[in-house]
Amino acid sequence: MGKASDIWALGCLTACLLSGKTMEDRDREKQPILGRQAPEDVAVFVEEVLEGASATNHKIANLLRHMLKVNHQERITAEEICNKY
């Protein structure tokens, strides 16, 4: 039920909707290679989005924190999302 990459994609989409920004907006100056993002860049983007989301809704910020784990093995599953949120 729901691959880790699907959860990541949904988390990115939600983060973009909440913040009005994408990771590409943040990295235009760096010109990422083949569209791949370094884990540390992802972590910075996630924290920036979470700061804004926390101000709006702590539950959303918590969900995003679990959806946008760089390590896919630590990422929340679709089943866990249904059960917790």
Phi, psi and omega in degrees: 000098176078112178283156180301324180291328176292320178296318178301311182299317179295321176297318178297316179299315179297317179299318179295318179295321181287321187262339185075013181232158172239166176296327179294324176302318182291328188256011182303325180290330183277338184052079183300145180283121177052029176074003180276146181249138175289142181308322181292328176291320177298315181299319180294316178300314181301314180296322178297316179294318182295326177300314178292319181292323180298324179293330181275309186199118182295328181293319177295316180299318179295317178299313179298321179302322180280328180285330187255031173292129182296319178282112185299336180286340178266348185290145178295150179262165178299321179297318179295322178298315180298322183281327185265330187242000000 
